[in-house]
Amino acid sequence: MSKEALRSLGDLMGAYFHQDWPEVYPSEAAALDAIVTDESREDLRKAASHIAVILNSGYSEAELAHAVSEGAGIYFNPESIGMNYTQWLKRVASLFEAA
């Protein structure tokens, strides 16, 4: 289920956090704002659910970093804003749930 959740999350977020995302968005917050603005509430809630599955899969922080970047194709390193992947994904899930 975790691999399926990663794929689904990557389908949504990977379109915004692709390898060249800094050339499109001035910040991580701007990319997240674009996701919330452009995507349906249903898709955002599904993404939040997928994040919960991923976070409950028992990944170490290093495994989670690899899964998010390589498995989901989300090329954002939350260390750049002082967070680890777990913290960042929890914040993203909260943002998506509140949309």
N, C-alpha and C positions, 0 to 999 in steps of 0.2 A: 504493500500500500504506500509505503514511503516513496518508492521510485515513481509511482503514479502521481503522487502529490507533488513531487519535485517537477515532473514533466508539466503538469497542469499549471503550477506556479510559474514555471519558466515560460510557458506560452503567454501568460499575461505580463509578467514583470520583465521578462527577457526582451520584450519588444521596446521597452523604455530604457532598461539598464544593459544595453548591448555594449560591445567593446568600445564603441565611439560615443557613448552617451554624454561625456563631458563636452563634446562639440555641439551637442543639441540643447542641453540643459545647463544652466549656470551652476546648479547645485543639486544635491540629492533631494532636497526638499522640493525643488521645482519639478524634478522628475516624478516624485510621489504625487504632487499636486496635479500633474498632467494625468497620471493614472486615475486618480479620484474623479477628475473632471471628465475624462474620456470614456471610462468604462462603466458598465451598468452596475447598479447596486447588487444585483444577483451575482455577477462575476466577482465583485469585490468581496462579497460574503463568502463565496466559494473559495476565493484565494485565502481569506482569513482562516477558513476551515482547513485548507491544505497546510497552512503554516502551523496550525496546532498539531496536525498529524506529524509533520516533519520534526517539530520540537519535542514531541513525545516518542520519537523513534529511538532514543538512546544514543544519538550521535555525540561523540566528544566535540569540543569546540573546533578542533582541527578537522575532524570529519565533516562537521557541519559547514565549515568554510569551503571545503572541497566540494561537497554536495551542492551547495548553493551556486558556486561559480562554475563548476564543471558539469554537474548534473542538471542544473536548471538554467544555466547560461545567464546568470545574473552577475554582471561584472561591476559590482560595487563593493568596496571593502569598507565596512563600517568603522574600522579602526581610524579611518580618516576623519571621523567625527567623534572619536573618543568612546566608541561602543564596540562590543563584540557582536558576533553574528546572532547569538541568542537574544541579546538585548534589542538589537535592531529589528529582528523579525517580530518580536513581541510588540514593538512600537508600530511597525507596519501593520500588523494584524489589528491592533487597536484603532489605527487610523482608518483602515478599510471597514471595520465593523461600525464605526461612527458615521460613515458616509451615508 
